[in-house]
Amino acid sequence: MSNAEITAKLRNVARDVDDLLANISTGKDIAVVLAESREAKNVARAAGMAEDEISAAFQSGLS
């Protein structure tokens, strides 16, 4: 998975979290969103992305 794909995945997870926090149904259970977040972050770390890059990608998905 490329850094661009990982960044996109982190942004999507952040949007799901943002939607849940805004009490909008995403069709996903909170446990699923959290698992996806952990998975995306682990993939990013394995690809060599720094924590600040991961945080920036995640935060860019938040409104």
PyMOL commands that set and color helices and strands:
alter all, ss='L'
color gray80, all
select helices_A, chain A and resi 3-21+30-46+51-60
alter helices_A, ss='H'
color red, helices_A
deselect
rebuild
show_as cartoon
